[in-house]
Amino acid sequence: MKKKPPPSPRLAAVAVMDPDLAGKDRDLLERAERHPRSYSEGETSVWWATVPRLVRPGAGVVGLAGGAWVTGEWQWYDTSAHDGRATASDVIGRKMQSVFDALHYAFTVAWPFGVGALVLAAAVYAKDAAARNRSARRLAELRDRCVRPVEMNDDARTLLARAQQAKRAVLTSAVHRFDLIDRQRNEVSLPRQEWEIAEALREYTRLVKAEPSNPKGGKVAALLDTRRRGLRASLGGITRRVNALESYAEQVAQADDRYRELQQIQALTDGSDDVLDLLARTARDDLAVAEIEGMTGEAAAVADAFTTALESAQEAAVIALPARTTA
């Protein structure tokens, strides 16, 4: 029994950001995507974000102040109550009093420093909370400048993943890296195409989800049918755009294959003189020379095929990446 081929891995779409975003805004959105929990709370009160973090250090400062007061008030040994006779209890009392005096001095010096550190910590925590609030406000303003896969239905996510795969295939190709195709145009137009496709798919999903699940009455059903035909036509237009990107990526992949083939043949023919000398010394027949010349001819044929593949990729780019007109 013939085995079925393993299923192809499911394409996974990723979030798309507006290519016109400033660098700081893009960094903020990327951090929010990587650490969603850190940015999910929105704006919070600076007071309530700061005070809970000061409870423990504040208790420590209170303890230092309390220790300074206790050690200053508690007298272990009173010299005025003795007539100068040195008894065993006097020796112990003086030692205990000296310990308490040292503790009192340490607490008296330490607790003001603790207060200063507490004030500094409060300022740092408050500044951090204010910065988080600014980031939360900016994220709210940038909400529509980033399209996330969770905002789309299954059909839209699949289309977006296909577009992103085509974009990656072009931008990671050898002919793109070595500027054998229009590298600058790719780096500008492909992110713009991806963003426009993502925006359209998000809007398509929003309109689909806005439809009533249980339409009541014939008029509502007729209106809903007309609406759905319009949405299908819109999705069809987006699909054609994605298909054009995939066609462009396929042409670039073919050019990549021809380019690698040409590189391999050139590497083989670079040493043709050495091979020819070796064959001339050993066989000294015209057949060896003909073989080397045949290799050179094959390299020329592959170079022609590579040129043709590049031209096909450029033609596909004209369809997939139409030039943007400015008013």
N, C-alpha and C positions, 0 to 999 in steps of 0.2 A: 504494500500500500504506500502510495506516494505521500511523503510528509509535507505538511503545509509549512510555508516559510514563516519564520517568527514574525509577529506583528511589529511594525515600525514604532519606535518610541513616540509618544504623544508630544506634540510641540507645546512648549510652555512660553506664554507671553510674559513680558516684564513691563514694568512701569515706563511710561514715555514722558519726557519733559519737553516743554516748549524750548526749541533751540534758541529763541531770542532772550532767554532768561540771563540775567546777570550772573557773574561767577559766584557771588555770595549767596544769592537766592538758590542757585543750583546746588551749592554745597549744603545749604540748610535742608532742602528737600531730600537730598541723598542721605543725610544723617537721619532724617525722620523715617525714611524707608528702611534703613538698616536697624534703627532702634525705635520701633513704633511705640513701645511702652513709655519711653522717656518723653514723648511728645503727645501722648494721648489725653492727658488731663486738661489741656487748655490753660487758660489764665487762672491763677490762684492768688489768694491774698498774700501779700508780702509778709504781713504780720504773722499769719498762721503758718506760713512756710518757714519762718525764722524761729519763732518762740519754741516749738517742740525740740529743736536741735540745741537749744540753750539750757534745757532743764538740767542735764547731768553736769555740764561745766559750771552752771550757776549754783548747783548744790555744793560743788567742791569749793567755790569761792565763799559761800555762806559758812561752810565748815571751817575754812581758814579763819574767817572773821570771828566765829564762835570760839575757836581755839585760842585766839589772841585774847578775847575777853575773859575766858575761864582761867587761863594761865596767869592773867594779870590780877584777877580777883582772889585767887586761892593762895593763901599763905601757909606753907608747910612749917616755916620756922620763923619765929618772931624774936629778934635779938634783944628787944627791950624787956622781954619777960625773963631774962636770965641775968645772973649776976657775974657772968664771966667764967663760971666753972664749966669745964669741958667734960661733960658726961657722954656716955655712949649714945644716948638719944640726941644730944646736941650735934654730934658728928653726923649721925644719919640725917637729922633734920636739915643741917646746912647743905649736905650733898643733894638731898631731894629738892631743896629750894633753888640750888644752883641749876639743877636740871630744868625745873619749871621756869626759871628766869631765861634760860637758853631757848626753851620752847616758845616762851612768850615773845622773845625777840624775833625768832624765826617766823612765827605766825604774823607778828606785827609788820614785818617787812614783806612777807609773801602775799598777804591778802590784797593790798593795793595793786600789786602786779597782776594778781588774778582778775581783779576788776577790769584793769586795762586790757588784758587778753580777752576777757568776755565781751567787752565793747568792740574790740577789733573783730572777733569772731562774728558778732551780730552784724557788723557792717558788711563782712564778707558774705554771710548767708543772705542778707537782704539784697546785696548786689547780684548774687547768683539767682535769687528768685525773680528779681526785676528783669534780668537778662532772659530767663526762661519765659517770662510773660511777653517780652518783646518778640521772642522767637515764635511763641504761640500765636500772637497777633499777626505776625508776618506769614506764618503758615496758613492761617485762615484767609489772608488776602491772596495767597498763591494756590488756593485749593483748585482752581480751574486751570492752572498752568501745568498740571501733572495729571496724566490719565493712567489709572491703575487697572490691572486686569479684573479686580473684584467689581469694578463698575460696569462690567460687560456681561452679556449672556454668552452661552457656549459658542454660538456661530461667530459672534464678534471677536471673541478671544482667539478662536482658531485662525481667523483672517489676520488678526494683528500678529500672531506668532509666525504665520507664513511670511508676512512682510518683513518682520524683524530677521527671520532666517535669511531671506534674500539679501537684505542690507548687510548682514554680517558676512555672507559669502562674497559679496563684492569688495567690502572694505578689508577683508583678510586675504584677498587673492594676491598672487605674485605680480600680476600685470598692473594691479592698482598700486602696490607698494613701490614698484620701480617706475611708476609714472608712464607706463606704456599705454594706458588709457587716460581719460581726463580725470586725473586724481582730484584736482581742486574742485571740479564740478561735483564729483561724487561726495566729497566731504561736506559740501554745502547743501546739495539738493537731497541726498538720501535721508539725513535727519529731518529735513523739512517734509519730505514725502511721508516718512514714518509718523510725524506729529499730526499732519493733516488727516491721515488715515485713522489714527487713534482717536482724534477729536470726532470725526464723522461716525466712527463705530460707537463711541460713548453716547453721542446724541441719538443714534439709531436704537441703542439699547434702552435709553430713557423713554423714548416714544413707545417702544414695544411694551415696556413695563407699565406705561400709563394706560394701556387698554383695559377696559373692564373685563373681568374674568367670566362674568355671566351676563352677557348682553340681554336686555329685555326689549322685546318688540321687534317687528320687522324693519322699521326705519333705522333703529340703532344697528341691527345686523348689517343692513345695506351700507350704512355709513362706515361701519367697521371694515367691511369687505373692501370698500374703496380705499380706505386708509391703509389697509394691509397691502394692497396692490402697489400703492405709492412707496411704502416701506420696502417691499421686495425689489422695486425698481431701483431705489436708492442703494440697497445692499448689492444689487447686481452691478451698479456703477463702481462701488468700492471694490468688488471682486475683480472687475476688469482691470482696475488700477493695480491690484495686488498681482494679478496674472502678468501684467506688463513688467512689474519688478522681478518676478520670478523668471520670466523670459530673458530679461537682461542679465540676471545672475547666471542663468544657464549658458548664455553666450560668453560671459566672462570666464566661466569654468572651462569651456571649450578652449578659449584662448590660453588659459592657464595650462591646460594639458599640452597644447601645441608648443607653448613656451618651454615647458619642462622637457618635452621630447627634443626640441631644438637644442637645449642646453646639453642634454646627454649625448646627442650625436656630435655636437661641436667638441665636447670633451673627448670623444672617441677619435675624432678626425684631427684634433690638435697634435696628436702623436703620429700622424700618418707618415711624416718624413722618416721618423725612426723605424716605423714598421716597414716602410719601403726599402730602407737601407738594409734592414735585417733580411727581408725576403730576397733582395738582390744578392746578398752575400751567400745565402743558402740555396735558393732555388734558381735565381737569375732567369726567370722566365717572364714573359709578358703578361701571363695570367695574373700574377700577383699585383702588377701595376694596374691592371684593369680593375681588380677588386678594390684597390685603394681609391681609384678614380670613381668607382661606383659608389663608394661611401660618401665621397664628396658630392656626388650628384644627389644622393638621398638627402644630405644635409640641405642642399639648395631647395629640394622639393618640400621638405618640412618647413623651411623658412617661408616659402610661398604660402603654405597652408597656414602658418602662424599669422602671416599678414592678412590672409583672408578671414581668419577667425577674429582678429582685432577689428577689421572693418565691420564684421557682423555684430560684434559687441558694441561698437560705436553707433551703429544703426539702431540697435535695441535701446541704447541709452537715450536716443532722441525721442523714442516713444515713451520710455519709462520715466525719464527726467526732463519733461518739457521745460524750455527756458522760461524764467519768470519775467514778466514785463512790469516795468515800473512806470507809474503815472508821471 
